[in-house]
Amino acid sequence: MAALQELWQARPGRQQWRLTPSVRRDLRNGLLFVSPWLLGLLIFTLYPIVASFYYSFTNYDIISPPVFVGLTNYKDLLTNDPLFWKAVGNTLYYVALAVPLNLLVALSVALLLNLKVRGMVFYRTLFYLPSIVPDVAAALLWGWILNSQFGLANAFLRSLGLPTVGWFTDPAWSKPALILIGLWSVGGAMVIFLAALQDIPDYLYEAADLDGATALSKTWHITLPMLTPTIFFNLILGMIGAFQYFTTAFVLTGGGPVSSTLFYSLLLYSNAFSYFKMGYGSAMAWLLVAFIFLLTWIVFKTANRWVYYEGEGV
């Protein structure tokens, strides 16, 4: 506080800043302490963002100097690249199914784990563990489980006398298989839901019990409305993450079969790092940023219609 008071000192007749020796020393020490973070931000975050925006208007292959081509990359993406629209369709399919299912499963598991039964700490740990397994390790594990020839899933189906499924070899099943894998690691969202459930005031349920409300009625009229801020939070994070879905598909399918799992990030990666079309890949990245920003803005604009915050007027 004393430093701030020293910082704001005006000369007679003039309104301007005057840095005293102690303020200059504190400012220098503060900048020295934060300089590693500032350098990391400038070099590894801000510069790549600005550079990729510039490269999106160029023809750049890393080896040769970038050549400015204006909006050609964006025009080619939208009008001359059939794989672009294939990737957009696959990604929208994944987002439309995976995000709601992940929210539903995470919320359902959180409701179960919020019950007061013996050994609940063990069950909470058990359901959370898959979310901290590295994506590559989880992909390899599920690649073995869902293998169409010797996987455990098809072995189980055969034991029941049911037809087997070509999880990663049939275009009709490839995206559902990846969505199924995603449901295994909902532990992060589950923990957030669980924390929100434990924050709901008990007096609301006590009042509902006095009115003779059933468990389903309490869930619908108390639990879900009180969880809408958490649902909104997990929806935004899940939606942003789903549009950038990459690792599991890259490890298990590489975009196949027949481009059925060619998601937007996979196509972006291929253009930028396999074909060295850095300008083209940068244009794809900025289109994705623009679309995610627009969709997030729409969700935020509609939030006041269904998100309830405790303390607001009805």
C-alpha positions as CSV (number, residue, x, y, z in Angstrom):
1,M,0.0,0.0,0.0
2,A,2.9,2.3,0.8
3,A,4.4,1.6,-2.6
4,L,1.1,2.6,-4.3
5,Q,1.0,5.8,-2.3
6,E,4.5,6.7,-3.3
7,L,3.8,5.8,-6.9
8,W,1.0,8.4,-7.1
9,Q,2.7,11.7,-6.4
10,A,2.2,14.7,-8.6
11,R,4.7,17.6,-9.2
12,P,3.4,21.1,-8.4
13,G,1.1,22.3,-11.1
14,R,1.4,19.1,-13.1
15,Q,-0.4,15.7,-12.9
16,Q,2.1,13.0,-13.8
17,W,3.7,9.8,-12.4
18,R,6.9,10.0,-10.4
19,L,8.7,6.7,-9.5
20,T,10.6,6.9,-6.2
21,P,13.7,4.8,-5.7
22,S,11.8,2.3,-3.6
23,V,9.0,1.9,-6.2
24,R,11.6,1.5,-9.0
25,R,13.3,-1.2,-6.9
26,D,10.0,-3.1,-6.2
27,L,9.0,-2.8,-9.9
28,R,12.4,-4.1,-11.0
29,N,12.3,-7.1,-8.6
30,G,8.7,-7.9,-9.5
31,L,9.5,-7.9,-13.3
32,L,12.5,-10.1,-12.6
33,F,10.4,-12.6,-10.8
34,V,7.7,-12.8,-13.4
35,S,10.1,-12.6,-16.4
36,P,10.4,-16.4,-16.9
37,W,6.6,-16.6,-17.2
38,L,6.4,-13.5,-19.4
39,L,9.1,-14.9,-21.7
40,G,7.2,-18.2,-21.9
41,L,4.0,-16.4,-22.7
42,L,5.5,-14.3,-25.4
43,I,7.6,-17.1,-27.0
44,F,5.4,-20.1,-26.7
45,T,1.9,-18.7,-26.7
46,L,1.6,-15.2,-28.1
47,Y,4.1,-15.5,-30.9
48,P,2.7,-18.8,-32.2
49,I,-0.8,-17.3,-32.2
50,V,0.2,-14.2,-34.1
51,A,2.4,-16.2,-36.5
52,S,-0.3,-18.7,-37.3
53,F,-2.7,-15.9,-38.1
54,Y,-0.2,-14.4,-40.6
55,Y,0.7,-17.8,-42.0
56,S,-3.0,-18.5,-42.7
57,F,-2.8,-15.9,-45.4
58,T,0.4,-17.4,-47.0
59,N,1.6,-20.4,-48.8
60,Y,4.2,-21.8,-46.3
61,D,5.9,-25.2,-46.3
62,I,8.5,-24.5,-43.5
63,I,11.5,-24.9,-45.8
64,S,10.7,-21.9,-48.1
65,P,9.8,-18.4,-47.1
66,P,6.1,-17.8,-46.8
67,V,4.4,-16.3,-49.8
68,F,1.4,-14.1,-49.2
69,V,-1.7,-15.4,-51.0
70,G,-4.5,-13.5,-49.3
71,L,-7.7,-15.5,-48.7
72,T,-6.8,-18.3,-51.0
73,N,-6.4,-20.8,-48.2
74,Y,-9.8,-20.1,-46.8
75,K,-11.4,-20.1,-50.2
76,D,-9.8,-23.5,-51.0
77,L,-10.9,-25.0,-47.7
78,L,-14.5,-23.9,-48.2
79,T,-14.9,-24.6,-51.9
80,N,-12.2,-27.0,-53.2
81,D,-11.5,-29.5,-50.4
82,P,-14.0,-32.4,-50.0
83,L,-12.0,-33.8,-47.1
84,F,-12.6,-30.5,-45.2
85,W,-16.4,-31.0,-45.3
86,K,-16.0,-34.7,-44.5
87,A,-13.9,-33.8,-41.4
88,V,-16.5,-31.1,-40.4
89,G,-19.3,-33.6,-40.7
90,N,-17.4,-36.2,-38.6
91,T,-16.6,-33.7,-36.0
92,L,-20.1,-32.4,-35.7
93,Y,-21.4,-35.9,-35.4
94,Y,-19.0,-36.6,-32.6
95,V,-19.8,-33.4,-30.7
96,A,-23.5,-33.8,-31.1
97,L,-23.4,-37.3,-29.5
98,A,-20.3,-37.4,-27.3
99,V,-20.9,-34.2,-25.4
100,P,-24.5,-34.9,-24.2
101,L,-23.7,-38.5,-23.5
102,N,-20.6,-37.6,-21.4
103,L,-22.6,-35.1,-19.4
104,L,-25.4,-37.6,-18.8
105,V,-23.0,-40.4,-17.7
106,A,-20.9,-38.1,-15.6
107,L,-24.0,-36.7,-13.8
108,S,-25.6,-40.1,-13.4
109,V,-22.4,-41.5,-11.8
110,A,-22.0,-38.4,-9.6
111,L,-25.6,-38.9,-8.3
112,L,-24.8,-42.5,-7.5
113,L,-21.5,-41.6,-5.8
114,N,-23.3,-39.0,-3.7
115,L,-25.3,-41.6,-1.9
116,K,-24.3,-42.3,1.7
117,V,-23.3,-46.0,1.6
118,R,-20.4,-47.9,3.0
119,G,-17.1,-47.8,1.0
120,M,-18.1,-44.8,-1.1
121,V,-14.5,-43.4,-1.0
122,F,-13.3,-46.5,-2.8
123,Y,-16.0,-46.3,-5.5
124,R,-15.3,-42.6,-6.1
125,T,-11.6,-43.3,-6.5
126,L,-12.4,-46.3,-8.8
127,F,-14.6,-44.2,-11.1
128,Y,-12.1,-41.3,-11.2
129,L,-9.0,-43.3,-12.0
130,P,-9.7,-43.7,-15.8
131,S,-9.7,-39.9,-16.2
132,I,-6.0,-39.7,-15.2
133,V,-4.9,-42.5,-17.5
134,P,-2.8,-41.0,-20.4
135,D,-4.8,-40.8,-23.6
136,V,-2.4,-42.9,-25.6
137,A,-2.3,-45.7,-23.0
138,A,-6.2,-45.6,-22.8
139,A,-6.4,-45.8,-26.6
140,L,-4.1,-48.8,-26.8
141,L,-6.1,-50.6,-24.0
142,W,-9.4,-50.0,-25.8
143,G,-7.9,-50.9,-29.1
144,W,-7.2,-54.3,-27.6
145,I,-10.6,-54.6,-26.0
146,L,-12.5,-53.6,-29.2
147,N,-10.3,-55.5,-31.6
148,S,-12.6,-57.1,-34.2
149,Q,-10.8,-60.4,-34.2
150,F,-9.6,-61.2,-30.7
151,G,-11.0,-58.3,-28.5
152,L,-12.8,-58.9,-25.3
153,A,-15.9,-57.1,-26.5
154,N,-16.5,-59.4,-29.5
155,A,-15.6,-62.4,-27.4
156,F,-18.4,-61.4,-25.0
157,L,-20.8,-61.0,-27.8
158,R,-19.9,-64.4,-29.2
159,S,-20.5,-66.0,-25.8
160,L,-24.1,-64.6,-25.9
161,G,-24.6,-65.9,-29.4
162,L,-24.8,-62.4,-30.8
163,P,-23.1,-61.2,-34.0
164,T,-19.7,-59.5,-33.6
165,V,-19.0,-55.9,-34.5
166,G,-16.2,-54.4,-36.6
167,W,-15.5,-51.6,-34.1
168,F,-12.7,-49.9,-36.0
169,T,-13.1,-51.7,-39.4
170,D,-16.7,-50.8,-40.1
171,P,-17.4,-47.2,-41.0
172,A,-20.8,-47.4,-39.3
173,W,-19.3,-48.4,-36.0
174,S,-16.0,-46.5,-35.9
175,K,-17.4,-43.2,-34.5
176,P,-19.7,-44.9,-32.0
177,A,-16.7,-46.9,-30.8
178,L,-14.7,-43.7,-30.2
179,I,-17.7,-42.2,-28.4
180,L,-17.9,-45.3,-26.2
181,I,-14.2,-45.0,-25.3
182,G,-14.8,-41.3,-24.3
183,L,-17.5,-42.4,-21.8
184,W,-14.9,-44.4,-19.9
185,S,-13.0,-41.2,-18.8
186,V,-15.8,-38.9,-17.5
187,G,-14.1,-38.8,-14.1
188,G,-13.2,-35.1,-14.4
189,A,-16.7,-33.9,-15.0
190,M,-18.0,-36.4,-12.5
191,V,-15.9,-34.9,-9.7
192,I,-17.1,-31.4,-10.6
193,F,-20.7,-32.6,-10.5
194,L,-20.1,-34.4,-7.2
195,A,-18.7,-31.3,-5.6
196,A,-21.7,-29.3,-6.8
197,L,-24.1,-32.0,-5.5
198,Q,-22.6,-31.7,-2.0
199,D,-23.0,-27.9,-2.1
200,I,-26.8,-28.1,-2.6
201,P,-28.4,-26.9,0.7
202,D,-30.0,-29.8,2.7
203,Y,-33.0,-27.6,3.7
204,L,-34.3,-27.8,0.2
205,Y,-34.6,-31.6,0.4
206,E,-36.0,-31.4,3.9
207,A,-38.7,-29.0,2.8
208,A,-39.5,-31.3,-0.1
209,D,-39.7,-34.3,2.2
210,L,-42.2,-32.4,4.3
211,D,-44.3,-31.9,1.2
212,G,-44.1,-35.6,0.4
213,A,-42.0,-35.3,-2.7
214,T,-40.6,-38.5,-4.3
215,A,-36.9,-39.0,-5.1
216,L,-37.6,-38.5,-8.8
217,S,-39.5,-35.2,-8.0
218,K,-36.6,-34.0,-5.8
219,T,-34.1,-34.8,-8.5
220,W,-36.1,-33.0,-11.2
221,H,-37.2,-29.9,-9.2
222,I,-34.2,-29.4,-6.9
223,T,-31.1,-31.2,-7.9
224,L,-31.1,-30.5,-11.6
225,P,-32.0,-26.8,-11.3
226,M,-29.3,-26.3,-8.7
227,L,-26.8,-28.1,-10.9
228,T,-27.4,-26.0,-14.0
229,P,-24.4,-23.7,-13.5
230,T,-22.2,-26.9,-13.2
231,I,-23.9,-28.4,-16.3
232,F,-23.3,-25.2,-18.1
233,F,-19.6,-25.2,-17.1
234,N,-19.1,-28.8,-18.1
235,L,-21.0,-28.2,-21.4
236,I,-18.7,-25.4,-22.4
237,L,-15.5,-27.4,-21.6
238,G,-16.8,-30.6,-23.1
239,M,-17.8,-28.8,-26.3
240,I,-14.5,-27.1,-26.8
241,G,-12.6,-30.3,-26.1
242,A,-14.8,-32.4,-28.4
243,F,-14.2,-30.0,-31.3
244,Q,-10.4,-30.6,-30.8
245,Y,-10.7,-34.4,-30.5
246,F,-7.5,-35.9,-31.8
247,T,-5.4,-38.3,-29.8
248,T,-7.6,-41.5,-29.5
249,A,-8.6,-41.3,-33.2
250,F,-5.0,-40.7,-34.3
251,V,-3.7,-43.7,-32.3
252,L,-6.5,-46.2,-33.2
253,T,-7.8,-45.3,-36.6
254,G,-5.7,-42.6,-38.2
255,G,-8.9,-41.2,-39.8
256,G,-10.1,-44.5,-41.2
257,P,-11.8,-46.6,-42.3
258,V,-12.9,-44.7,-45.4
259,S,-12.3,-41.4,-43.6
260,S,-15.1,-42.2,-41.2
261,T,-13.0,-41.0,-38.3
262,L,-11.2,-38.2,-40.1
263,F,-11.9,-35.5,-37.5
264,Y,-11.1,-31.8,-38.0
265,S,-8.0,-31.9,-35.8
266,L,-6.7,-35.0,-37.6
267,L,-7.1,-33.3,-41.0
268,L,-5.4,-30.1,-39.7
269,Y,-2.5,-32.2,-38.3
270,S,-2.1,-34.0,-41.6
271,N,-2.1,-30.8,-43.7
272,A,0.4,-29.0,-41.4
273,F,2.8,-31.8,-40.3
274,S,2.4,-34.5,-42.9
275,Y,2.1,-32.5,-46.1
276,F,3.9,-29.4,-44.6
277,K,1.1,-27.1,-45.8
278,M,1.5,-24.8,-42.8
279,G,-0.4,-21.9,-44.2
280,Y,-3.3,-24.2,-45.1
281,G,-3.2,-25.8,-41.6
282,S,-3.1,-22.3,-40.0
283,A,-6.2,-21.3,-41.9
284,M,-8.0,-24.5,-40.7
285,A,-7.0,-23.6,-37.1
286,W,-8.4,-20.1,-37.3
287,L,-11.6,-21.3,-38.8
288,L,-11.9,-23.7,-35.9
289,V,-11.2,-20.9,-33.4
290,A,-13.9,-18.7,-35.1
291,F,-16.5,-21.5,-35.1
292,I,-15.8,-22.5,-31.4
293,F,-16.0,-18.8,-30.4
294,L,-19.3,-18.3,-32.2
295,L,-20.8,-21.5,-30.8
296,T,-19.6,-20.6,-27.2
297,W,-21.1,-17.1,-27.6
298,I,-24.4,-18.6,-28.6
299,V,-24.5,-20.9,-25.6
300,F,-23.6,-18.0,-23.3
301,K,-26.4,-15.9,-24.8
302,T,-28.9,-18.6,-24.2
303,A,-27.7,-19.5,-20.7
304,N,-30.0,-17.1,-18.9
305,R,-32.9,-19.1,-20.1
306,W,-32.0,-22.3,-18.3
307,V,-29.1,-21.7,-15.9
308,Y,-30.2,-20.8,-12.3
309,Y,-27.8,-19.2,-9.9
310,E,-28.7,-19.3,-6.2
311,G,-29.5,-15.9,-4.8
312,E,-31.0,-14.6,-8.1
313,G,-34.6,-13.5,-8.3
314,V,-37.1,-15.9,-9.8
